[in-house]
Amino acid sequence: MNIAAGKLVTVGAALFTAVAQPQAAPVIFSDAGAGAADIADTVEAFKAQLSQTGGTVLDNGIGGGPFTTGIRHVDWDLVPTQHATPAEMPGDFFNTSAPVGVVLSTFGEGFLVSAKPGEGLPLRFGDINPQYETIFQSFEGDRLFSPNLSTITDVTFFVPGDPDFPAFVRGFGAVFADVDNPSGLRPTMLEFWDIYGKSLGHYRVEAANNGLSFLGVWFDGPELIGRVRITSGNIPPFPSVSDGLNGVVDIVALGPFFFSEPLAIPEPGTGALLGLGLLGLLLRRR
């Protein structure tokens, strides 16, 4: 399969949920380049895949739903000044204040969103380190995102407009700024788990020094994505740390996220309940 000038690749893996089902190969949308124009076609192809509307992109915006088709979009420019750097953004901002159905968590200390013009601070995290204003660029809008004091962002899903109901998605993608991926170190990547906590694999982001990268993964089988982990570089933005130091420091910022409409996690079907019952019986016998 080829989409966006050969930039779409398909891969397969042996994957299982609570009850084993036939699996389809996930579809990988991966691209990298010097600027937004170099990855835009792949991002649009992924958005069309997410939309499930026959090749057109349908953005469902904020709140409402759930809808049977269309995408949701995390736009960091929606974050108000009081939640931007040097303050922290609440991890549930995009499930409450601007509900698109995601909650963010991290091993660090909250989340940072870079300044906009007119807020009195350098752009693209230049307030943390002047180097970052040069090496980072945005895909759309002005703001960029980063976990604070960590390189890990966990994304879980909820029904937009109904923040108490956990949800699943079929595909998720993100834009990355200044991915270097030094050899021998943990790369920038996306990791996926289904609603039962089973791994759906991890996928590496292409490098683009001082440029932009995009990675999106669509699961076309029975897989229901319940959680995504984003690893962005190997060192978080920090005042005294320069990107590329000694050839091993890789500091990465994040642009927008794109994902399919989050839908409520279904009640277990008869097959799943039977499988879980048999598992319990076996454990009791052991």
BELTAHU-V304754 format. One record per residue. N is the residue number from 1. RES is the residue in one small letter. SS is DSSP state (H for helix, E for strand, C for the rest). NEAR is the number of other ideal C-beta (glycine too) atoms within 10 Angstrom. Layout:
# BELTAHU-V304754
n-><N:N>
res-><RES:RES>
ss-><SS:SS>
near-><NEAR:NEAR>
This chain:
# BELTAHU-V304754
n-><1:2:3:4:5:6:7:8:9:10:11:12:13:14:15:16:17:18:19:20:21:22:23:24:25:26:27:28:29:30:31:32:33:34:35:36:37:38:39:40:41:42:43:44:45:46:47:48:49:50:51:52:53:54:55:56:57:58:59:60:61:62:63:64:65:66:67:68:69:70:71:72:73:74:75:76:77:78:79:80:81:82:83:84:85:86:87:88:89:90:91:92:93:94:95:96:97:98:99:100:101:102:103:104:105:106:107:108:109:110:111:112:113:114:115:116:117:118:119:120:121:122:123:124:125:126:127:128:129:130:131:132:133:134:135:136:137:138:139:140:141:142:143:144:145:146:147:148:149:150:151:152:153:154:155:156:157:158:159:160:161:162:163:164:165:166:167:168:169:170:171:172:173:174:175:176:177:178:179:180:181:182:183:184:185:186:187:188:189:190:191:192:193:194:195:196:197:198:199:200:201:202:203:204:205:206:207:208:209:210:211:212:213:214:215:216:217:218:219:220:221:222:223:224:225:226:227:228:229:230:231:232:233:234:235:236:237:238:239:240:241:242:243:244:245:246:247:248:249:250:251:252:253:254:255:256:257:258:259:260:261:262:263:264:265:266:267:268:269:270:271:272:273:274:275:276:277:278:279:280:281:282:283:284:285:286>
res-><m:n:i:a:a:g:k:l:v:t:v:g:a:a:l:f:t:a:v:a:q:p:q:a:a:p:v:i:f:s:d:a:g:a:g:a:a:d:i:a:d:t:v:e:a:f:k:a:q:l:s:q:t:g:g:t:v:l:d:n:g:i:g:g:g:p:f:t:t:g:i:r:h:v:d:w:d:l:v:p:t:q:h:a:t:p:a:e:m:p:g:d:f:f:n:t:s:a:p:v:g:v:v:l:s:t:f:g:e:g:f:l:v:s:a:k:p:g:e:g:l:p:l:r:f:g:d:i:n:p:q:y:e:t:i:f:q:s:f:e:g:d:r:l:f:s:p:n:l:s:t:i:t:d:v:t:f:f:v:p:g:d:p:d:f:p:a:f:v:r:g:f:g:a:v:f:a:d:v:d:n:p:s:g:l:r:p:t:m:l:e:f:w:d:i:y:g:k:s:l:g:h:y:r:v:e:a:a:n:n:g:l:s:f:l:g:v:w:f:d:g:p:e:l:i:g:r:v:r:i:t:s:g:n:i:p:p:f:p:s:v:s:d:g:l:n:g:v:v:d:i:v:a:l:g:p:f:f:f:s:e:p:l:a:i:p:e:p:g:t:g:a:l:l:g:l:g:l:l:g:l:l:l:r:r:r>
ss-><C:C:C:C:C:C:C:E:E:E:C:C:C:C:C:C:C:C:C:C:C:C:C:C:C:C:E:E:E:E:E:E:E:C:C:H:H:H:H:H:H:H:H:H:H:H:H:H:H:H:H:C:C:C:C:C:C:C:E:C:C:C:C:C:C:C:C:C:C:C:E:E:E:E:C:H:H:H:C:C:H:H:H:C:C:C:C:C:E:C:C:C:H:H:H:C:C:C:C:C:C:E:E:E:E:C:C:C:C:C:E:E:E:C:E:C:C:C:C:C:C:C:E:C:C:C:C:C:C:C:C:H:H:H:H:C:C:C:C:C:C:C:C:C:E:E:E:C:C:C:C:E:E:E:E:E:E:E:E:C:C:E:E:E:E:E:E:E:E:C:E:E:E:E:E:E:E:E:E:C:C:C:C:C:C:C:C:C:E:E:E:E:E:E:C:C:C:C:E:E:E:E:E:E:C:C:C:E:E:E:E:E:E:E:E:E:E:E:C:C:C:C:C:C:E:E:E:E:E:E:E:C:E:C:C:C:C:C:C:C:C:C:C:C:H:H:H:C:C:C:E:C:E:E:E:E:E:E:E:E:C:C:E:E:C:C:C:C:C:H:H:H:H:H:H:H:H:H:H:H:H:H:H:H:H:C>
near-><7:9:17:17:10:7:18:20:12:13:11:11:10:7:21:14:19:17:17:10:13:6:18:14:14:22:19:19:26:21:25:20:16:13:13:17:9:16:28:17:14:23:24:15:20:30:23:17:23:28:20:17:13:8:9:9:18:17:15:21:15:18:12:11:21:18:14:9:14:20:26:27:20:22:18:25:14:17:24:14:14:7:17:21:25:9:13:14:23:15:19:15:22:28:24:11:14:16:21:27:30:24:18:22:17:20:11:16:12:17:24:26:24:28:22:18:8:8:15:9:17:16:19:22:27:17:21:24:19:11:16:25:17:13:21:25:19:20:20:15:13:15:26:27:25:28:24:17:14:16:22:15:23:17:24:20:30:23:20:27:15:17:15:7:16:16:23:19:24:21:24:26:25:25:25:27:27:26:26:23:20:16:8:6:13:12:20:26:18:22:17:24:18:20:18:15:10:14:12:23:18:13:17:15:25:19:17:22:14:16:20:26:25:28:26:27:24:24:23:14:15:13:25:19:25:21:18:23:16:25:19:27:27:18:16:22:28:14:8:7:14:14:21:16:12:7:9:13:17:24:29:27:27:24:26:21:24:25:27:25:25:28:20:14:17:10:7:14:10:7:11:16:13:12:16:14:10:11:12:10:10:9:8:7:6:5>
